[in-house]
Amino acid sequence: MFSNAFTLPFTFYRQSAAEVLSELKSAGFTGINLALNYHASRDFLLRQGPQLQYLSDGFHYYLPNKDSYPTNSITPFATDHEMDNSLLDSILIEAKAQEMNVSAWCVFMHNSAIGIREPEATVINTLGNRFLSELCPSNPRVRNYALGLVADLTSRGIKSIVVESLHWHGARHGEHHERFFMELSPTTEFLFSLCFCKYCIENFNGDGEGLKAKVEQSLAPFLEERDPWLDQPITRESLSEILGPQILDFLKSREATLSDLYQEVHLIAKASGAEVSYVDQTPIMDLAKQDPLNQSWLIGVDHKAIRPHVDVFLPLIYRETAEKVTEIYSHYKTEIGGRVSAILRPTYPDNDSEANLISKVSALSKAGILEIDFYLLDTWRPKNLTWVANALSAN
């Protein structure tokens, strides 16, 4: 069983890389997914305290090499990165000595540090509202930022890019306090967050401006009275009924944009001998669903189209029972095949005991899985690491 621990750099501020990696190796881990580009959050970290840690948005936990970025690219700002590479270098050196893998865990399009400084790079909806925490993958300078980030990190000996947030997002995503004092159906939330920046419109072969106007008109009842689609599921067919068949072509255009970007990312990583691992967040978009890939289109992802450009699918299988966990894993193997891993949390709210975690890992192992990663080392009680160690050793 291969297994990585998701971890923030703060773990290595309090302990040396030798201590941390030795402890993880003894627990059965074969590597780490190290957050090297991450978004803002407030986390209660136990390994560093206990303390509340405030993470800066869009921060690069190393000194970027801006020569790795293409021309006409957004590059990391001076306030958004470390002043040297001492931390990263110490981890890479020690990982090599202990035969542990280091993967770069990166958040791509969820970045308000860039969005606030360069609002033209962000998603803009049909009402002219900018989502400053969400970069648009259609924007050429944003795409070049993503490519530069991958080229920079893979040049350092990183074995895998763990890709998070390389897609569009929903309307309610990622701000510290969000106030929508109105009921939003899935349909309204999707239409409210749909990007109509000039690049999304240019990439679409149809009448983008006309479609934008239709979306704005469709939101009028929500803005003036009430959401007309409450308690109704969102489907491509329902959107076509509301807006006409042109919306389906627009969605395909978004998917093609992302598929092309994944292909470019994969080529860059492959040139340096690195893999691309895709953190699939669709399982947590609706915790009641056991067929999450059927929701990928909501964030612009055609999972079958990006499959050739993704070495490993890493779905967030955050479910309470072994039966539900293996059902989702089977769904991925049936729908896309290839290497599929799983990301589990040994903690609340998905896991309440060592026995439960062991049963999940055992069930996945019997289903044929060879890779399981665990989230998030910095937040665990000591007993949670013990649970993981026992679950791995039992399989």
N, C-alpha and C positions, 0 to 999 in steps of 0.2 A: 504494500500500500504506500503510495506517495502522498504526502500531506504537507501543505504549507500553512503557516499561521499568518493571518492578516495582522499587521502591526503598524502602529504609528512610530515616527522617529523618536518620540518622547521616551519610549522604553530604553533607548540607547543613550539618553542624556543622563540617566541615573545609574545605569549599569554599563559595563564595557561590553563590546560586541562579543568578546570571548565568553563572558559569563552568560549572556542571554542565549547565544547560539548553542552553547554546551548544554544548557538547561533544556532547550527545545529539542535538541538531538536526543537527549536522554529520554524525553517524553515520546519519542517516535516520529517527530517531525523530520522532513527531508529538506525543508526550506522555508522561506518567508516571502510573503507579499508585502513589500515595504512601501508605505505611502510616500511617494516622492513628489507628487503634485496633487494637492487636496483642497477641498472646499471648506468654508467656514462652518464651525460647529462648536457647541459647548458640550464637553464630555466629562463624565465623572470617571476619572482614571484611578485605578487601585494600585497598579504597579509603580506609579509615580507619586503616591501620596499616602492616604486618599486626598484627592484634590480635584477641583473643577478646572479643566484646561480649556482655554479659548483658542481655537484654531483660526488662523488668518485665512481669508478666502483666497483661493487661487495661488497658494504659496508653493514655491518650489524648494524642497528641502535639500538643496545642493546648489552649487554655483553653475548656472547654465552656460553652455558654450554657444554663443549666439551665431557663430560661424556655421553651425549645423542647420540653421533656419534658412529656408529659401528667401529670395528677394520678394518684396511685397508681402511680408509676413508680420503679423503681430509677434513681438518677442516679450519675454518676461521683463517687467519693470524692476528697477533697482530695489524697490522696497518689498518686492514679492519673491525674494530668494535669499538663500544663505550667502555669506560673504566668502566662503571657501568650501572645499570639498572634504574637509577632514573627517566629518562624520560618515559620509557615504563611503569614502575610501577605506576607513577602518572596518566598516561592515563587510565590504567586498573582499578585503584581504583576509579577514578572519573566516568568512564563509568559505573561501577557497581552501584555507588550511583545514577546515573541519568537513570539507566535502558537502557543504550545504548550498542549495540554490538560492539566489536572490532574484526575485521578480519585482519589476517596477509597477506599483499600483498607482494608476494615474486617472484623474478625473478630467475630462476633456471640455465638454460644452457647458458645464455648470461652473461658472467662473465670474462672479460679480466684480472681482478686482479688475479684470479686463473690461467687463461690461460698463462699469461706471466711468472708466477713463476713455473708452471707445464705444459709446452707445450705438454708433452706426454698425457695430459688429453683432448686435444682439437681435433676438427675435422681436418682430413688430407685428401686432395682430391687426385685424381688419378695422379696429377702432382707432388705430394709430398709437396704441399703448406699447411702450417698449418694456420687455422683460429683461431688466439689467443683469439678472443672474443667469441668463440663458444665452449663450452664443449660438449663432445660426450656422449650421454646417454647410449651407449653400454659399456663405460669404467666402470669397477666395482668400482673403487675409486670415480668416479663421481656419480654413482648411490648411493653409501653409503653417500656421501655428501648430496644428496637430501633427503635421508631418515633421516639423522641426523638433518637436518634443520627442517623438519616437526616434528620430535619427540621433539626437543628442544622447538619450539614455542607452540605446542599444550599442552605441560606440564605446561604452564604458565597461562592457563585459556583462551587462544584464542579460539573463537568459530568457526572460519573457516579459512582455508588456501586458500587464493586466488592465484591460481597457474597461473603464467605467464611464458612462455618460457620453458616449460618442453617438448621440442621437438627439432628437427633439424631446421636450418634456411637456408635462401637463401644466395647467394654469396655476395650480396650487403646489408649488415645488420650491423648497429651498430658502425661503426667507425666514427671518428670525421670528417675527410675529405677522401672521397674515390674517386679514380681516375681510371675509366675504360674508356679510350678514344677510345672505340670501341663499336659498337652496339652489344648488347647481346639480343638474343631472349630468351623467357622463357625456351626453351629447353636447350640452352647453359648454361644459368645461373644455371639451376638445375643440369646439369651434372658436371659443374665446382665446385659446392658446395657439391656434393655427397661424403659422408665420406667413406673412405676405410682404416680406422685404423685397427689394427690387431684384435680388438674386434668385429668390424662390420663384418670383414671377417670370424672370428671364429664362429659368431652367424649364419652365412649363411651356409646351407647344401650343396650348390652347389660349383662351381669353382669360388671362389671369386677373386683369382688372375687373372684368365682368363677374368672375367668380367671387372675387373679394367683395364686391358690392352685394352679391346674393347672400354671402355669409353675414355681412353687416345687417342686412334686412331681416335675416332669420333670427338674429339676436334681439330684435326690437321688443317682442313680447316679454322676454326675460328682463330687459332693462326697464320696461314700463309697468309690467303687471306681475307676472309670475313665469316661472320656467315651464314651457309647454311639454317638456319631455321627462318630467319627473317619473320615476319608477319604470322607465322604459330603458331597455338595454341599448347600447350603441352598437351598430353593425354598419358595414359598408353599404349594405342594401338600404338601411334606414337613412343614411346620409344621402344616398342617391335619390330617394324619394323626396327629401327636403330640398336638395340643391340641384338636382338633375345629375345625369351621368358624368358630367364634366368633372365632378369632384373626385371620381374614381381615377380619372387620368391624372389629376393633380396629386393624388396620393401615390400613384405609381412613379410620378416624377420625383417625389421626395425619396422614395425607396431607392430609385436608381442613383440619386445623388449620394446617399449613404453607402450603397454598395460599391460605387466607384471609389469613395474615400477609404473604405475598408481594404479594397484591393491595393491602393497606394500604400497604406499603412503596412500591410502584410509584406509587400515587396521590399520596403525599407528595412523592416525587421529581419526578414529572411536574408538579406544581403549581409547582415551582421551576425547571422547564425542564431537569431532569437526567434521565439515563438510569439504568437498573438493569442491571448486568452481573453475571452469576452465575458465580462460579468453581466449576466442577463438578469435584469431587475423585474422582468414581467411577472414572475411568480408572486411578487409582493404588491403588484398593482391591484390585485383582487385576491385576497387570501382565501376566498371561498372557491376559487376556480382551481381545477386540477389539470387544465389544458392551457397553460399560460402562453405558449407560442402562438396561439390564436389571437392574442392581443398585441403582438409585436408591431402590427401595422399602425397602432395608435401613436407610436413614437418614431415612425418612419422606417422601421426595420423590416426587411424581407429576410427572414431567417434562412431560407433556402438559398437566396442569392448571396448572402455573406458567408455561408458555410464554407465555400472553397477558400476564403480568405481569413478564416478563423481556425487556428489549430485546436483550440480547446474551448468548448462552451462551459461556462461556470455559472449555472443558475443558482440564485439565492433560494435554496429550498428550505424556507422557514416555515415548517409545519410541526404540529405537536406530536404526531405519531409516526412510527416506522412505516405503517401502511401508507399514509399519505405521502411520505418522503419517497418511497419506492415507486409509488404511482406516478409522481411527477418525473422521476428519473426515467421510467419506462416510456413516458410520453415523449421525452426528448430523444431517446434512442430510436423510437419508432418514427418520429417526424423528421429528424435530421441525421441520425446515425453519427458515425465517427467518434472521436474522443469527447466524452461528456463527463465532466467532473460534478462535484456538488459542493456547495458552500453551506455549512451548518453552523448554528450558534449553540454552544453548550450551556447557554444561559437563558434566563427569562427573556422574552415570553414564550420561546419555543420549547424550552427544555427545563424539566423540573427535578431531574434526578440522574444519577450516574447510570442506573439501569436503563432509563429511557434512551440516553445517548448511546449506550452500548447496543441497544436493540436497533437503533437507526443505522449505525455503522455496520452492524452485522447484516442487516437486511440489504443494504446497498452492496456490501461485499458479495453476498449470495447472488445478487442481481447482475454481477459482473463488473462493478465499478472498480477502478484501480487507483483513482485519485479523489481525495476528499480534503477540502480546505476548511479552516475554522476561523470564525470571526468573533471577537476582535480582542487579541491578546491583552492589550492595555487595560481593558475594562473587566477582566476576569478576577474573581476571587481565586486564591491558591487552589481551592478544591476543584475549580473548573478545569484547570490545567491537569490535575490528577485524573479527572473524569475522562478527558481527551486521551491521556496516556493509556489508561486502562481500556478504553474503547479501541484504540489502535492496536494495542498488544493482544487483544482478544481476537483480532482478525489478521 
